[in-house]
């Protein structure tokens, strides 16, 4: 059957497999399913044109279905060239009539051509996983076309001045679900160039406490193991960064028997890692001893030329931060005498002048999505439920939000967590009237 909508996916013949994967994920996403049922009845997103730049996975597909059920006119594009599940993308087009522009392994030009497709949709609401979509809109609105990729620049040059500013002026709000993206957006706000309201979904408790910690922790090591078949027990695993993602990776690696070393630039987090029982040292020292390096900082060039030069033969290096900039791979290319791409799927070998071999996993991109399937559906159930409800909330606030970064309302966090507990068959206590009064008073002491 021919696709009923536009899009750019690898092969529509993969749709049947994608539908199976989407349905399997849905089984473990009861909170999002409950929201979809309500959205289908109430249509709170009716009349909204939405563009979402996200990892195109089975879990994301169920978010997309929820948004469409709510009445949104949605276009979905990939937020990372290696994270797309091609069968899922095909199913979204063929089975759910959602335009998708995403192909696993797409080159840079294709990636930005797909970003342009999302912008051409003239969205009223956007969703970002890393802020690439909003960043493109801001550069266009500021007429900074030379800062755009050539694919985006060529399209932006066809727009009138009013159309360029209209791209952001027509946006009610944007949802951002990554630490990296929130960092970029807060920097835009600080510099006075943020031209639309943003909801920092990543900062919601039902997102980063669970998605970042338990999701990233499990899926990162899943990606490493799939790519390498390595036994983590007894290995020295260096985790660069001890935010919520780093905490998750470190604890899961420790649970698998690894000797975990943490590197940090934040003294409080470094102290926390030490008191959590991990060895803490600077990256220069860790570089000499690590068997596996995992960056999860959201920063640029965390592992650089001087660190690659210190690593022992056979060291493996990967990244689980959103962008591939955490590893300075250009400098590794420079000092390597030989580069053997794909000695194993998702493994590139770099041979240094003294014969030492270093292995980069997943081209330095998100290892949990490049070599594995990303976070388990159960944890994404909460993240995407929060995402959907934050979208509904922001639309209700239309015209009242300033061009700033907002937190998700506390009531949304509480509702998602309560329903998640309910679906897990877990009951918790409720405050008595006496306890409620005590917590809201000051008169009662010892």
Secondary structure, DSSP 8 states (H G I E B T S, - for coil): ---SS--B-S-GGGHHHHHHHHHHHHTT-HHHHHHHHHHHHH-TTTT-EEEEEE--SHHHHHHHHHHHHTT-EEEEEESSTT---HHHHHHHHHHH--EEE--TT--HHHHHHHHHHHHHT--SEEEESSSHHHHHHHHHHTT-GGGS-HHHHHHHTTS-HHHHHHHHHT-SEEEE-SHHHHHHHHHHHHTT---S-EEEGGGSHHHIIIIIIIIHHHHHHHHHHHHH----TT-EEEEE--SHHHHHHHHHHHHTT-EEEEE-S-HHHHHHHHHTT-EE--HHHHHTT-SEEEE-SSSS-SB-HHHHTT--TT-EEEE-SSSGGGB-HHHHHHHEEEEEEEEETTEEEEEETTS-EEEEEGGGSBHHHHSS--S-HHHHHHHHHHHHHHHHHHHHTTTT--SSEEE--HHHHHHHHHHHHHHTT-------HHHHHHHT-SS---
